[in-house]
Amino acid sequence: MKQALARLIVLVVLLINQSLTMLGWNPLPFSEEQIYEGISSVATVAVGLWAWWKNNSVTKEAQEADQYLKKLKGDK
């Protein structure tokens, strides 16, 4: 439910922004280049964190699964 509400809020904000931009009023006081750089930076950090999380056993369940896999393979 929380995720659906968050997506709805983001959609509404983007639709309002797009409508105002089409009317000739830029509600965001940033240039397109600044927006691109900001989004690119956020995406880089997000993907970096996701890759770190995916490739490392951070949760207790993942660590237990690693131990189980080692037992299955016969590793010590």
Backbone as a ProteinNet text record, in pm:
[ID]
protein_1_A
[PRIMARY]
MKQALARLIVLVVLLINQSLTMLGWNPLPFSEEQIYEGISSVATVAVGLWAWWKNNSVTKEAQEADQYLKKLKGDK
[TERTIARY]
81.8	0	86.2	193.2	280.1	350.1	391.6	460	365.7	242.1	143.7	116.1	105.6	81.4	200.6	321.4	441.6	446.7	415.8	415.5	310.5	193.5	86.8	128.9	192.7	237.2	341.1	436.5	538.8	474.6	378.8	310	237.6	168.1	94.4	190.7	301.2	400	455.8	487.4	541.1	438.3	312.9	208.4	188.6	191.1	178.8	297.5	416.1	536.1	528.3	487.7	478.5	375.1	261.4	155.9	203.2	267.8	317.1	425.9	509.4	614.5	552.8	447.9	380.3	316.2	276.3	215.8	320.3	448.2	554.3	612	569.5	623.4	704.2	832	919.6	917.7	846.6	836.1	965.5	1055.1	1182.9	1289.6	1353.9	1452.8	1589.4	1590.4	1715.3	1720.1	1841.1	1856.2	1844	1822	1811.3	1940.5	2053.6	2182.7	2197.2	2153.9	2161.2	2069.2	1951.8	1858.5	1919	1976.3	2039.1	2152.1	2236.6	2348.9	2298.6	2194.5	2138.7	2079.8	2001.5	1940.8	2048.2	2148.4	2258	2333	2356.9	2427	2345.1	2216.3	2128.5	2122.4	2109.6	2104	2234	2347.6	2476.7	2487.9	2448.4	2453.4	2357.2	2235.6	2136	2183	2236.9	2284.4	2406.1	2492.3	2608	2565.9	2471.2	2420.9	2350.3	2272.8	2201.2	2300.5	2404.1	2503.9	2578.9	2611.9	2679.8	2589.2	2463.2	2368.4	2348.3	2334.6	2308.5	2426.9	2547.5	2665.7	2727.6	2667.4	2717.9	2605.6	2638.5	2539.1	2527.6	2434.8	2418.6	2319.6	2210.6	2107.8	2145.6	2086.1	2111.7	2071	1957	1909.7	2009.2	2066.8	2164.5	2291	2333.8	2452.3	2427.3	2307.8	2272.5	2267.1	2215.4	2209.1	2349.3	2442.8	2581.6	2641.7	2616.3	2666.6	2607	2479	2412.1	2471.5	2496.8	2555.5	2695.7	2774.4	2908.3	2901.2	2804.1	2786.6	2750.9	2662.9	2622.4	2739.6	2826.5	2941.7	3055.6	3050.1	3155.1	3272.2	3254.7	3361.7	3370.9	3491.3	3510.9	3521.9
-119.4	0	126	125.2	242.6	268.4	160.2	175.8	231.2	184	232.3	380.7	421.6	562.1	647.8	599.7	674.2	690.8	583.5	593.1	691	692	784.4	929.1	955.6	1091.7	1138.3	1052.5	1088.1	1115	1031.9	1051.5	1185.2	1219.1	1346	1463.9	1458.5	1566.6	1580.1	1468.1	1472.8	1525.9	1487.3	1537.5	1687.9	1735.8	1879.8	1953.2	1900.8	1961.3	1965.1	1854.4	1847.9	1946.5	1955.8	2048.5	2192.9	2228.7	2366	2397.7	2300.1	2320.5	2342.6	2267.7	2284.8	2422.5	2480.7	2613.9	2725	2687.6	2786.1	2831.9	2772	2809.4	2693.7	2717.5	2611.7	2611.2	2514.2	2512.5	2472.8	2407.4	2367.8	2469	2532.5	2635.4	2577.4	2472	2406.9	2395.6	2396.9	2374	2224.2	2189.7	2048.3	1973.6	2039.9	1977	1948.2	2039.8	2018.3	1904.1	1896.9	1789.1	1655.6	1651.5	1528.9	1484.4	1578.7	1545	1493.4	1555.4	1511.7	1372.5	1347.6	1214.9	1110.7	1146.6	1054.2	1018.4	1115.5	1089.8	999.9	1028.8	946.5	803.8	789.5	656.2	580	648.2	583.1	530.9	613.3	571.5	454.8	465.1	360.1	226.9	229.3	106.4	51.3	138.6	93.2	23	82.7	20.5	-111.9	-114.7	-237.4	-348.5	-314	-414.4	-464.8	-375.4	-417	-510	-474	-554.1	-690.4	-694.9	-819.7	-914.4	-861.4	-945.9	-979.4	-934.9	-962.4	-1015.3	-1107.2	-1163.6	-1073.1	-980.2	-881	-928.1	-987.1	-1029	-1161.3	-1186.6	-1310.9	-1431.7	-1419	-1529	-1560.7	-1457.4	-1477.6	-1544.2	-1504.6	-1565.9	-1713.1	-1744.2	-1884	-1963.5	-1901.9	-1969.1	-1996.8	-1903.6	-1926	-2045.1	-2053.6	-2166.4	-2298.1	-2297	-2416.6	-2458.7	-2359.7	-2389.2	-2447.7	-2394.9	-2449.2	-2594.3	-2624.3	-2762.9	-2854	-2806.2	-2887.2	-2914.7	-2813.4	-2829.2	-2906.4	-2921.5	-2991.1	-2903.8	-2769.8	-2676.8	-2672.2	-2643.6	-2631.4	-2489.3
0	0	0	82.2	90.2	-43.2	-108.7	-237.6	-343	-343	-439.9	-416.7	-291.3	-259	-300.5	-276.1	-315.9	-467.6	-540.6	-687.8	-736.4	-671.5	-709.7	-685.6	-572.7	-541.8	-642.9	-674.4	-773.5	-909	-948.3	-1076.1	-1079.3	-972.6	-967.8	-978	-903.6	-910.2	-1051.3	-1114.7	-1251.6	-1351.3	-1335.2	-1424.7	-1407.6	-1284.8	-1261.1	-1322.3	-1302.4	-1359	-1511.3	-1571.1	-1717.6	-1770.3	-1703	-1746.2	-1737.9	-1628.9	-1613.7	-1715.6	-1745.7	-1846	-1983.1	-2015	-2144.9	-2156.6	-2044.5	-2045.3	-2048	-2047.2	-2059.5	-1927.1	-1818.2	-1687.2	-1634.2	-1608	-1560.2	-1407.5	-1346.9	-1201.2	-1130.9	-1200.2	-1141.3	-1182.4	-1084.9	-1118.4	-1154.5	-1233.2	-1272.1	-1423.6	-1477.1	-1620.1	-1647.6	-1771.4	-1807.8	-1775.5	-1793	-1764.2	-1614.7	-1530.7	-1386.3	-1343.2	-1402.2	-1370.7	-1413.7	-1533.8	-1583.6	-1491.1	-1450	-1361.7	-1226.8	-1173.7	-1045.8	-1054.5	-1157.9	-1175.9	-1200.7	-1279.3	-1307.3	-1178.8	-1093.9	-968.1	-876.7	-864.6	-780.4	-834.3	-966.2	-1026.8	-1003.4	-1013.5	-990.8	-847.7	-752.4	-612	-588.2	-642.7	-623	-681.4	-801.8	-864.8	-790.7	-744	-667.1	-538.3	-466.6	-344	-373.7	-480.2	-516.7	-551.1	-628.2	-665.6	-542.9	-450.3	-328.4	-247.8	-235.5	-157.4	-222.1	-355.2	-427.5	-421.2	-425.5	-434.4	-299.5	-192.4	-59	27.8	112.2	202.1	324.2	316	420.3	526.3	483.9	579.1	644.8	758.8	831.4	746.5	677.8	593.3	482.1	423	315.2	368	485.5	544.7	576.3	625.5	652.6	522.1	417.4	287.5	234.7	256.3	215.4	288.8	417.9	496.4	446.1	415.9	365.1	230.8	144.5	13.6	28.6	121.9	145.8	192.1	277.1	322.4	206.7	119.4	3.3	-89	-105.6	-193.8	-128.1	2.4	72.6	109.1	99.9	139.3	290.8	337.3	482.8	525
[MASK]
++++++++++++++++++++++++++++++++++++++++++++++++++++++++++++++++++++++++++++

